[in-house]
Amino acid sequence: MKDVKVVQYGCGKMSEYTMRYVREKGGTIVGAVDINPNIIGQDISDIIGGETTGIHIVSVEEAEEMLKETEPDIVIITTMSLMNDVKDALLLCARLGISAITTCEEAFYPMNSNPNLTKEIDRLAKENNCTITGGGYQDAYWGNLIATLAGSSAHITKIKGSSSYNVEDYGIALAKAHGAGLTLEEFEEQIASYDNITEEERNRLIEKGEFMPSYMWNVNGWLCDKLGLHVTHQSQKCVPTTHTEDLHSDTLHMDVKKGMVTGMSAIVTTETEEGITLETECIGKIYAPSDCDQNIWSVVGEPKTTMVIERPATVELTCASIVNRIPDVLRSDAGFVPTSQMGELEYLK
């Protein structure tokens, strides 16, 4: 990472760790961008602590000029969860020939949920000789670790996974994407109804870039790409979570009353030509005091192998995975390249 110049795009909760990890690994933060008028103009030390750096957060409107002036090697984008929400930042980087890695969950493998936008970014990135990708927690804990377990199996019939996380840790955009704070009726109308459609209707939405994938939708695509599996059918279902008592949300600035939606469980089922079924679930919600992050995966076959990770520090692991991927991104082929095609995630000394 020595001499690598980085711009941070999005200066919310995640950036506190990504910027600090970049600097600890020997990289240099040369610029920062955000939409929040309350922090625009601040020194990044107000986010990460320590001495004043002289690097001030600029607005999105100033981002292009700042990128041209600073000429970073890579941009870290930690803003929102869907490709349509981060497309302006990704297209800007691709057009300027600056590589980028984003925590956007759909960007982990957007080929199966928003292929036309992905192709547009891929074309621009190839024309301007840079690499765009998505990564984070899923790169290790929903991806490479599972591929390693599969690699130790003689035969596989099913890959089954479940992961939970506290939406409070990731900001308001993610919390709202999970339906937190809605009534059950509002959840059904605004979120669950998107999956009550035929496969043909879903394919049309995907083609138009209007599909709303859950996180595991893209993870299953990534795993199939990594393992060389060919998808024949894929479906998803989003189920709301509730709690028996009121829960306060600092992120939403409200009390979520008992019986209201605290988040959701998204279940994705993928069938493949090879006869292997992937059944994966992510549970994102406002945690009650007794809840904690958990990651459980089973590779079913000969033999059956189960991996359980209790209380993973999901935020820190997400940010460390992003920073540790930077050398792979910088030496990758140009285009939109998923991390499934970049080799194993390695510790960056």
N, C-alpha and C positions, 0 to 999 in steps of 0.2 A: 504493500500500500504506500510505500514511501514515494513521495512526489506526485501522488494521485490527487487531482483537484476535484472537489465534490461540491455540488450545489444541492441544498436541501429544499425541496418543494413541498410545502405543508409543514407548519411549525407548531403542531398540536402535541398531544401526549407522546406519540411515538418518536417524534424528532428529538426529544430530550435524550433518548438512548442512541438513535442512529448517529446523531452528530457527535456525541461523546465517544462512541465506539470508533467512528472514523478517525477522530483525533488520536485516540489511544493506540490505534493500529498504525499510526504514522501518516495518515492522509491529512489533507488540508481542506477545511471548509472555506470556499471562496465566495459563497453567496447563499441567500435564503429567500424564500417566497412564501407569502400567505395571503389569505383573503380577509383576515380579521383586522379591522381598522384599529383595534385596541393594541395590537402588537406590531403593526407596520411601523417601521422606523426604529424599533428597538434593536439593540445589539444582541447577537445570538447568545451572549453570556447570560442574558436575562432568562433564557430557556434552559441552558445547560449548566449554568453556574460558572464560577471562576472569574478570572480577570477579563476586563473589557477587551474584545477582539478587534473592534473596528469594522466588523462585518454586520451590516444592518439589514433587517428584513424589509424586502420591497413588496409592492403590490403585484398582483397577477398582471396588471396592465404594463408594469415595468419589467416583467420577467424576460421578455425577448431581448431588450436592450442590455439588461444585466448579463444574460447568458453570452451575448456576443462580446461584451467587454471582458468577462472573466475567463471565457474559453475553458470550461471545466471538462474533465475527462468523462464524468458521469454525473447524472442527476438521480437523486433518491426521491421518489414521489410517495409520500405517506399522507394521502388525503381520503379518498372514498373507495367504495367496494365494487363498483360496476364500471365496465369499460366505457360506457357512454358518459360517465361522470369524470373520468380522467383522460378522455380522448384528446382534449385540447392540449394538455400538458405533454402527452405522449407524441402527438402529431407535431407539436412545436419542437421537441427534441429531435424527432426523426428528420424534420425539415432542415434543422440546423446542423445535422450530422453529429449530435451528441448522444452517447449511449445513455440508457436509463433503466433503472430497476424500480419496480413499484410494489408496495404491499397490497395493492388492489387485488382482492381475492379472485375476481373473475379473470384477471390477467395471468393467473397461474397456468391456465390452458384455455384461452378464449376461442380457440379454433372451433370448439363444439357448442358455443353459445352466441358468439357475435363474429362469424367468420368474415363478413365483408369489411368491417372496420379493421379487423386483424390483418387482412390482406392489404388494406390501404396503408396501414402503418408499416407493414413488412416491405411493401414496395418503396416507400419513401426512405426507410432505413437502409435498404440495399442501395438505392440511388446515391445516398449520402454517406455510405460506409460507416454505419453505426449499428449498435445492437440494442434492442428493446426487449425486456422480459419482466416477468412477475415472479416474486418469491416471498420468503418469510417462513413462518412457523410450519406451514404445510409442506415446504420443501423437504424438511427433515422428518417431521412427525406424522405426516399423512402421505409422504412420498418415498423418500430414499430408504427410510427404515423398513417400510413395508416391502419395497422391492428386494431388500436384503433378506428379509424373512422368506419371501417367495423363492429367492435363489438358493435357499437351504432346504427346499421341499422336493420330494420325489414326484408327487402328483398333487394337483390343486383342483378342487371343485368350487370353492367359494373363498372370497376375501371379504371379511366383515369388519367394519370399523365404526367406532363411536368416539366423538370428542366433544368436550364441553368447555365453555369459556364464559367469562363474565362480560357482558356487553358494556358495563360501566368503564372497563379499562381501555376502550377503543374510540370513544368520542360519540357525538350525537348522531352522526350520519349512520354509523353501524347500528346503534341502538334502534333508530327508526326503521332501518331496513329489516330488522328482526320483529317489528311490530310492537316493540315495548311501549307501554302506555296506551295502547288501543283497547277498546272494548272487544269482546269476542265477535260481535257483529261487524265491527269495523275491520277486524283482522280477516274475517271471511271475505269481505268485499274488496279490501285493498291488497291482500297478500295471497291467501289460500285460493281465491278464485282463479288466479293465473295458472294454476295447475289442473283445474277442472276442465280440461280441453282435450280434444283428440290429438293423436300424434301428428296428423296432417296440419292441424292448427298450430301446434307447437313448432313444427318445422317452418311454417310460414313466418311465425314471429322471429325465429332464429335468423331466417334469411333477411328479414327486414331490420334486424338489430334491436328488436323490441322485447326479446325474451328476458325473463328475470330469473337467472340461475341461482340456486342455492350454492354455497361454497363447495359442497361435495360433488356437484355436477361437474365442475371443472377439475376437481381432484380425481374423479374417476376417469376422465379423459386423459389426464396426465399419467395416471398409473397404467392405463392401457397402452399409451404411447411408450412408456418406459419398458413395459413388459412385452411389447410386440403383440398385443391382443387386438382383435378386430371387432369393433362394436357392431352389434346387430340391432339392439334396442336399448333405450334408456328412458327412465321416467323418474319423476320426483313428486314428493308430497310434503307440504309444510303444515305442521301441527302446532297450535299455540300452546304455550306453557302459562300456568297461572300459579298463584300462591294463596294459602289459606289466611294470610295476614297482609296488612298493608306493608309495602316496601318503599323506602325512599330512594329516589334516583337523583344523584348529584348531576349526572350527565343530562338528564331530561329536565332537571329543575322542577320536579314534581313528586308527589306521593302517588304511587301506583296502588290503587285500592285493591283489596282482596277480590279475587274473581276476574280482575282485569288482566290483560296480557302482559306478562313479564318478558316474553321473548318467544322463541320457537324452536322446535325440533324439525330439521329438514332431512328427509330420508330419500336417498337416491339409489335406484336399482339399475344395474347395467348388465345386459346379457352379451356374451361374445361368441364368435364363431368357434373358438377353442373350447367352449363348454364351461368356461369359468364365469361365475356370477360375482359381481361386486355389489355388496349391499352396505352402504355407508351412511352414517348419520352424524350431523353436527348439531349440538344443542347450545344455542347462544341465548342467554337470559340475564336479567338482573338477579344477582345471587341473594339468597337468604343467608343469614349468618352461618348456617350449617353446610352450605354448598362450597364446592371447591372445583378447580379445573381437574379434568381427568381425561386420559387418552387410552383407549382400549382397542386393540386390533387382533383379529384372529385370521390366520391362514389355515383354511380347512382342507384336509386331504390326507396325504401320508407323508409325515405325521400331521396332526393338528398342533399348531403353535400359536400361543396367545401372548401378547405383549401388553403389559399394563404400566402406565406411567402416571403416578399419583402426584397431584399438585405441581404440574409443570409451570414454570414462570413464563407464561405464554407471551407476554409483552416483550420481555427481555430476550427470549429465544427468537421471537419474530425479528427483532431489530438486529441481533447478532447474526442471524442467518442472512439477512439482507447485506450486511457489511462484509461477511465472509464470502459472499458470492461475487463481490465486485471484480476480483481478478479474473474469474471465469467469464464474466460478461465482457470484460475488456479484451480478452483474447478469443472470443467467440466469432463465428462467422457473422457477417452483417445480416440484418433483417430482424423480424420478430422471432426470437428463438426461445422456446420454453426451456426451463432448467432440466427437464427430462432428457434433453439432448446435450447437457453440459457436463455430464459425469457426476460423481458423488460430491456432496457438500463437504468441504474440508475446513479444518481449523486454520484460521489466518493468524500467523505468529506476528 
